[in-house]
């Protein structure tokens, strides 16, 4: 029968978390026999602890890793293959050499899983490529990608092919359309009365009349610009008489309007700038794209976006908005001399205020 003092000693060590092997070794060194130790363990209710060998652990980890790999492969290949679809919208049906062809490609993803694809748009004549442009886009349900293809000034007149290739994984979608390269429209003649006309009334519009809206006809007459709407016009955000989803998916496909896309881009500007930038590009009309860019530039506080704005007045306003926020880096880039002077005046005023406050001079603003 085990001694009670030895049993109590074993129970105390076990309760303190000591390993049975350590307790056994300690008792053996103290001179206790194997029988006494075994009787004390049995009386103390101590069970043997079986250590798992390193080899067994390695085997278990290898088996677990193989199991996880098999599950991953099964889940990956058991998914139904994703089939994207796309539409090609040529927003400019006729263009003259040196002008821009506006193209929009809508990519649809019915799976709901995010798929990264590359959209490549090319302009060719008689099978010979004239120019191409590619953009990468992530598609969860639908994505619109816009392109502005500059027709070379030396391009021959004729009917050109426009192709859009959507590449994703090992698959691709190809869509084709046409655009005509024609001679530039002649400017209307200015009829001058026999009565002497002041020189300033005969001058044309030195800054040009292009409002960057391909849905208007821009004319300069007697120094005054006029912009007449072209109806119907694919890309103006309105599904007009004579248009349908088959002819103009951009206007009649039930998508988000240009104003709605600008609002979407504004909301995305501070959380996902890349998607905000792509949303602006998807609008199509250049003047509306510029409005979208100035919105996300001020929202995200990224002045470099101002550099991408094509319209001079909108780009100047973008730099001036940053000046109102005490960022004067863009003052020197402003084209309008009056606005440029105002920008530098704001900078000088800010510096004067800072100098006065540093000197302890009280300023009444």
N, C-alpha and C positions, 0 to 999 in steps of 0.2 A: 504493500500500500504506500502510495506516495506521501511524503512529508507535507504537512499543511503549509509550512513556511515556504517550501519550494514551489508549491502550487500557487500560493499568493504572489510570489515573486514573478512567476511566469505570466500570471493574469495581468499584473501591473504593467509589465513590459509590452504585452500584446496590446493592451488598451492605449498605450502611448505610441503605438504604430510601429514598433520594432519588428523586423523580419524574423521569422522562426529560425532561419539558418543562423542569424546573428545571435539569437538567444541561445541556441544549441551550442554554438562555438564558445560563447561566454561561460556556459555551465561546464562544458568539457574542460576548459582551462582552469575552472575552479575545483576540478577533481571529481565531479559527479560522474557516475557510470552511465552508459547508454540506457540501461534498464530504468534507472532512477529518472533520467531525463524524459524517457518515453512515458513512464507512469505519470510524471508531473504534467506533461503536455496533455495526456488523455484526461486527467482529472481537471485540468484548467479549461478543457473544452477547446483547445487550440487545434485548428485543422491545418494540414500541410498546404503550403503555398507552392503551386507549380509554376515555375517561370517559363515563359515562352522563349525559345531559343531565337537567336538572331536569324538563323537560316529560315526558320518557320515564318518569322515576320517578313523577310524578303519575299518568300514565296507568296504570302498573303497579299503583299502590295503589288506584286507582278500580276497575280490573278485579278485583283481589283482593277488595275490599270487596263488589262485586256478587256475586262467586262465593260468598263466605261467606254473604251474605244469601239467595241462592238455596238453598244447602244447608240453612240454618236453616229456611226456609219449607217445603222438601220434607220435612225430618225432622219438623217440627211437625204438618203436615197429613197426613202419611202414617201417623201413629199412629192406632190404633183408638180410637174415641170411648169415653170412660169411662162406664159405666152403673152407678150406685150403686143399692142397694136398702136398704130400711128396714123396721123393725117398730116398732109402737107398743104399749107395755105400760102399762095403767092399773092401778096397784098398789092403788088405793082404789076399790072398786066402789060404795060408798055413803058419803056424807059429809053432814054437817049444816052449815047456814049458819055462817060464821065459822071453819070448819075447813079443813084443807089436803088437796088432792087430789095424791097422789104419782104422777108419770108418768115413765116411762123410754122413751127412743127409741134404738134400736140402729141404727147406720148401717154398711153393709157395702160394701167397695170391693174388687172382685176383681182390679183392675189392678195393685195393689201400688205404684202411684204416689201420692204424697201429694196429696190433694185437699182444699181448704178449702171447707167448706159452712156454711150457716146453717140452724139448726133452729128453727122457729117453731111453738110450741104454743099453741092457743087453746081457750077454753071458751065455748060459745055455747048459747043457748036459742031455739028456733024461728027460726033464722037470724040472730038478733041477738047480736053478740059481747058477752060479759060481761067477759072479761079475756084477755090474751095475754102471752107471754114468749118472747124469742128469745135464742139463744146461738150463738156461732160455734165450730166444731170442725174440727180437721184430721184427716182419715181416711186411713190408709195401708192397713189391712186391715179393722179393725173399731173402732168408737168407740161408747161408751154415754154418752148425755147425760140427766141427770135434772132434773126440774122439780118444784117445790113450788108449786102454784097455790092461793092463798088465796081460798076462796069468800067473796064479800061476806056480811056478817051479814044484809043485807036481801034476799038471794037468795030467789026463790020456790021452792017444792018442785016437783020434776018431773024428767024425764029430759033431761039435758044432753048436747050433742055435744062431743066432744073431737077436735080435728084436729091433726095434726102435719105440717108442710110442710118438706121438706128441699130447700133451694135450692143448686145448684152450677152455675157457669157460666150457661148459658141454659136449663138444665133444672130440673125440680122433681119431687119425689115427694110424694104426699099420702096419708096414712093417717088413718083415722077410727075412733072408738070411742065408747062411752057411759059416763056416770056418773050415778048417781041422787042428787039432793039431797033428803034426807029430814029429818024432825024429829029432834032430838037424843034419844038414848035416855034414858029416865027413870032416875034413880038409884034403886037398890033401897031399899025402906023399912027403917028400923031399928026392929025390934020391941023395945020396952022392957018388961021384966018389971015386975010390980006392986011388986016389991021395990025399995026405993030404990037407985038406981045412982049412984055418985060422978060428979060433974060432968065430971071429966077423961075418963071413959070414954065420955061422950056426945058429946064434941067431935069434929067432923069433921077431915079432914086439911087444915090451913091452907095447906100448900104445894102441894096437889093431888097427884094420883097418876099423871099422864101421864108415862110412861117414854119417850116419843117413839119407841115401837116400835109401828108400825101392825099388827103381827102378834100383839098381846096385847090382851086386854080388861082395862082398868084399873078397879078398884073400890075405894072407900074405905068401910070398915065399922068402926064403933067406934074411929075414929082410926087404923086400920091399913090400909095399901095392899096390895092383892093384884093380881097380874098373871097372868091365865090365857092360855096360848097359844091362838091361833086356827089351827086345822088343817083344811084346807090354807090356806096364805097365800102368795100370789104376792109374792116379793120378800125372803123370809127366807133365800135361798141354798140351800134344799133342795128337790129335786124330789119332792114328796110324792104319796101316793095321791090320785087325782082330778085331778092336774095333768099337763100334757103340753106339748111345745114349742109346739103350736098355741094353747094357753090361756095359758101363762106362759113366754115365751121367756127371761125373766130367770133363772128357776130351772132350767128343763129344756132350755135351748139349748146346753148344753155350755160355757158361758162360765166365767170365773174367779170363784171364790167371793169373798164380802165380805172374809174374812181375807186371801185372796190379793191382792185389790186394795189393801188397806192396806199389805201388804208391797211391792207394786209402787210405790205412791205414796212410801213411805219411801225406796226406792232411787232414785227420780227426783227427790226433793226438792232435792238439792244440785247436780243436773246439768241438769234441765229442770223448773223449778218450775211452769210453766204446765200441763204434762202431768200433773204430780203433783196439782195442784189439780183438774183435770178428772177424774182417776181417782177422787178422793174423792167428787166430785159424782155419779159414775156408780153409787155403791153403792146408793142408794135409801133405806134406813132411816136416819132422822135420827140416832139414837143412834150408829149405826156410822159415819155421815159425820163426827160430832163426834170419835169416836175417831181417825179417819183424819186430821182437821185438826190435832189436838194432836200427832200423830206427825210430820207434815210441818212444823209450826211449830217444834218443837224441833230437828228435823234441819236445817232451813234457817236457823235462828236468826232467824225473822221473827215478831216478837211480834204484828204486826197481824193475823195469821191467827187468833189467839186471839179477837179481837173477833167473828169470824164464827161461833163455836161457840154453839149455842142452849142446850144443857144447862148450867145454872148450875154444878153441881159440876165438870163437865169443863172449863168455861171457867176456873173458879177454879184448878183444878189446872194448867192451861196457864200462867197468869200466875205461879204459884208455882214451876213448873219453871224459868222464866227468872230468878226471884229466887235460886234455888240456883246459877245461873250468873252471879251478881253483876249482874243487870239488874233493877232495882227499879221501873221505870216503871209496871208494871201493878199494883203493890200497891194503889193507890187504887181500882182497878176490881173488886177481889175482893168478892163478895157476902157470903160467909160471914164473919162478924165474927171468929171465932176464927182462921181462915186469914189474914184481913187483918192481924190483930195479929201473927201469926207472921211474915208477910212484912215488916212494918215493923220487927219486932225483928231480923230478919236484916240489914236495911239498917243499923240503928243499930249492930249488932255489927260489921259490916264497916267502918263509918266510924270506930268506936272503935279497931279494930285498925290502920287506916291512920294515924290521928292518933298512936297510940303508937309505931308504927314510924318515923314522921316525926320524932318527938321523941327517937328513939334508945332507947326503952324496950323491953326484951326481953319478949316475950309467950310464955307456955307455952300452946300450943293443945291 
